[in-house]
Amino acid sequence: MKTDTEESHNLAARCPHLVEEWDYERNAPFKPENFRFASREQVWWVCRKDQNHRWMAMIKNRSYGQKCPWCFGNKPYHGRFIWIPYN
């Protein structure tokens, strides 16, 4: 994974509302501060409304407004989103 810790462009600085949805367990050892807010890297996210909603998405898509697919009626499935059931 490519990382960028430049403070003005990192995910935590530009999109602090996404920090609470970052899946620290599955993305370890990486943190939001390690990535640019428009990165094409796919990482794990956890829904703030339901901790059972976990999915992978590009950081840039989340930065530009993509929400939890379950909460918005777009449950991920193979071919539509990258999704692996959380066990």
C-alpha positions as CSV (number, residue, x, y, z in Angstrom):
1,M,0.0,0.0,0.0
2,K,1.2,3.5,-0.8
3,T,1.0,5.9,2.0
4,D,1.3,9.7,2.3
5,T,1.6,11.4,5.7
6,E,1.6,15.0,4.4
7,E,-0.8,16.5,6.9
8,S,-2.7,18.8,4.6
9,H,-3.7,15.9,2.2
10,N,-4.1,13.0,4.5
11,L,-7.5,11.4,5.1
12,A,-7.7,12.2,8.8
13,A,-7.1,15.9,8.2
14,R,-9.3,16.3,5.2
15,C,-12.2,14.0,6.2
16,P,-12.2,13.7,10.0
17,H,-15.8,12.3,9.8
18,L,-14.4,9.1,8.2
19,V,-11.9,8.4,11.0
20,E,-14.7,6.9,13.1
21,E,-15.6,4.5,10.3
22,W,-12.0,3.3,9.7
23,D,-11.7,-0.4,10.5
24,Y,-8.5,-0.2,12.6
25,E,-8.5,-4.0,13.2
26,R,-8.6,-5.0,9.5
27,N,-6.5,-2.1,8.2
28,A,-3.7,-2.6,10.8
29,P,-1.0,-1.4,10.9
30,F,-2.2,1.5,8.7
31,K,-4.2,4.5,10.0
32,P,-6.2,7.2,8.2
33,E,-3.2,9.5,8.7
34,N,-1.2,7.3,6.4
35,F,-3.3,7.9,3.3
36,R,-4.1,10.8,1.0
37,F,-7.8,11.7,1.1
38,A,-8.1,10.9,-2.7
39,S,-6.2,7.6,-2.6
40,R,-7.3,4.7,-4.8
41,E,-6.3,2.2,-2.1
42,Q,-9.1,-0.1,-1.0
43,V,-9.5,-0.4,2.8
44,W,-12.0,-1.7,5.3
45,W,-14.7,0.4,6.8
46,V,-17.2,0.0,9.6
47,C,-20.6,1.6,9.6
48,R,-21.1,4.1,12.5
49,K,-24.8,3.0,12.8
50,D,-24.2,-0.8,12.8
51,Q,-20.9,-2.4,13.7
52,N,-21.9,-5.5,11.7
53,H,-21.8,-3.5,8.5
54,R,-18.2,-3.9,7.2
55,W,-17.0,-3.5,3.7
56,M,-14.1,-2.5,1.5
57,A,-14.1,0.6,-0.6
58,M,-11.6,3.0,-2.2
59,I,-10.6,5.9,0.1
60,K,-11.4,8.4,-2.6
61,N,-15.0,7.1,-3.0
62,R,-15.6,7.5,0.8
63,S,-14.0,11.0,0.7
64,Y,-16.4,12.1,-2.0
65,G,-19.5,10.9,-0.2
66,Q,-19.9,7.1,-0.5
67,K,-21.9,5.8,2.5
68,C,-22.5,2.4,4.0
69,P,-23.9,0.2,1.3
70,W,-26.2,-1.7,3.7
71,C,-27.8,1.4,5.1
72,F,-28.4,2.8,1.7
73,G,-30.0,-0.3,0.3
74,N,-27.0,-1.4,-1.8
75,K,-25.8,-4.5,0.1
76,P,-22.5,-5.5,-1.4
77,Y,-22.1,-8.6,-3.4
78,H,-19.4,-10.1,-5.7
79,G,-19.1,-8.0,-8.8
80,R,-20.6,-4.8,-7.4
81,F,-18.4,-4.1,-4.4
82,I,-15.4,-5.9,-3.1
83,W,-16.9,-7.7,-0.1
84,I,-15.8,-10.4,2.2
85,P,-18.1,-11.4,5.1
86,Y,-16.8,-10.3,8.4
87,N,-16.4,-13.3,10.8
